């Protein structure tokens, strides 16, 4: 007699109350038995060549008992479909193996208890393109032990029969999916067995499967009588094996597993047929699809966790999380850097421990919701956000994010520089210029021709005539359109700041200079265009430096010692007459000629009154959209009323006037009446009946009401301020008085109004 293999012959033991060991009955066919064992017992691995002296029985009527540990050598082949019905003279079994699917690492382990299931899973794996590692061997072939030892390498385990039940009982870290036997699987097996027209014998472990088999046998109608070979442990299996060996001319129905296949192999010389019941292909496919869903779901969860970890680890803000018990659960690298505390010294520790840094308790505070709170920690100002996380009305965690205020200021400065360098673009084109008058068309045609060159252009025009609109259009029509466009209002900055903005400065050039220095606007405009608005306001010192840039095409930063070459086209604009300033000695003549290689004069609105209609219509539509109004386009009479006004502020003044008109329009007031009223308020007169050529609008004359001298002086200053759009510097120049005097006149007037 050959001994039963190690997996079935090893006798399990349990401790008795006296401390001795007593044998425990265990099923011999663990690959098909659903009874769960103690995990500690199943993970015990005996020596491979162990033989049990009590595992065998001797009988002369039965051939040597089948080995349950391994199949014969000639059984290493692929199973044929007809292996389910056994011919006693041609049965073979499958060799155990584990195979990796393709090059992708498998996250699914299939522990097979029969070769047919292995082949089906292999085909399904290829069909669905799902990597599955197949271990061919149930409980008796090391399947459980392999699953236990390699569980960390997989996301899910698929098996069937008792092997699946034991894996599920021993491994709790990952899910186990069991391939079920359906009623159709039983009916198919019994139909094939009945077709053999032999008495039936049912071979199965005592379980729910056996109950299903008996029920199908009883109600088949064609198998009223059958022998039952049921077992629950090793000794019973040996008894049923011996009984099965005596059942000549019978058909045994059993669950396809390596133990039953081994029995079939041992009894192949007997006149005994075997019908093996296996899970259907559909049920196997369902199990693999379920395993695939688990793997994909776990992959998504892992991706989400890795994403969150990356966000936390690489965040510029320090992140601290404390659970509901006050224990630190997260402390990212930025928190280590900002606070100078190592994560290992605070993680998994309670805040109330005396050795915990007080800064963490300050950051946690009362755990209440806080946004943008300034907290001083160890002399450092921190901007703190505190978010409590609640679930089921219970505080689960408090997340605190924080960063140094100085870091925020540094980032703000850096962001401004980046935005400046990336946002240097011109938005407008010639098509954006509204109007069809001959004067405007002439200016546009000349500007288009100027755009084709790289020469400097000086644009002159009254305030509000659209000088920057023309400048941007020229840039976008030139061959420098893909380069930067940098604009600066020279009148908006004091001399010292304007110089550093235009030419930049080196590190240490003056107190407060940025480390590493700063690039000037000429450097930023390299290979592009720089627009110098209000060029007539620059000081003589800056005029000299600007002249050198135009001549040599190179700059020297303030405090620097290195000349930087620049390729820049200079466009400038002014609402003054630069030539008159040159004659008066207030502007360098050589710089004037350098800036005005090409000169463009923009017409005022009063010289192109036919453009008031399209401009007014556009401004009405824009204001309607911005203010949510629905004011109709102005009538012809309304346009004529607007055309009688000279519009010293030009298009800008018209834009602001239309905006006011649309906002104040309502159903109770006629538009024409409202225009008359607003123009009266706008001009300080009772109406807008003053013609455009009235002496009050003449460039060299003012209309005053005769009165006290101080009152007439006030009128002069007010009207000049209105004419120059509030430019006190220009008023002082044209009246021959100081800016202080202009300011005093306006201040005295304001004081009189308050009285």
Secondary structure, DSSP 8 states (H G I E B T S, - for coil): -----HHHH---EEE-TTS-EEE----S-TTT------HHHHT----TT---TTS----SSS-S---SS---GGG-S---GGGGB--TTT-------EE--SSS---EEEEESSHHHHHHHHHHHHHHT--EEEEE--GGGTHHHHHHHTGGG-SEEEEEHHHHHHHHHH--SSEEEEE---HHHHHHHHHHHHTTTSEEEEEEESSHHHHHHHHHHHTSSS---EEEEEESSHHHHHHHHHHHTT-TTEEEEEE--HHHHHHHHHTTTSSEEEEEE---HHHHHHHHHHHHHHHHHHHHHHHHHHHHHHHHHT-SSEEEEEETTSBEEEE-HHHHHHHT--GGGTTT-BTTSTTS-HHHHHHHTTS--EEEEEEEETTEEEEEEEEEEEETTEEEEEEEEEEEHHHHHHHHHHHHHHHHHH-------GGG-----HHHHHHHHHHHHHHTS-S-EEEE--TTS-HHHHHHHHHHHSTTTTS-EEEEETTSS-HHHHHHHHHEE-TTSSTT--TT-EE-HHHHTTTEEEEEETGGG--HHHHHHHHHHHHHSEEE-BT---EEE--EEEEEEESS-HHHHHHTTSS-HHHHHHHTSEEEE---GGG-TTHHHHHHHHHHHHHHHHHT-------HHHHHHHHTS--TTHHHHHHHHHHHHHHH--TTS-HHHHHHHHHHHHHTSSSS---TTSGGG-TT--------HHHHHHHHHHHHHHHTTT-HHHHHHHHT--HHHHHHHHHHHHHHHH-
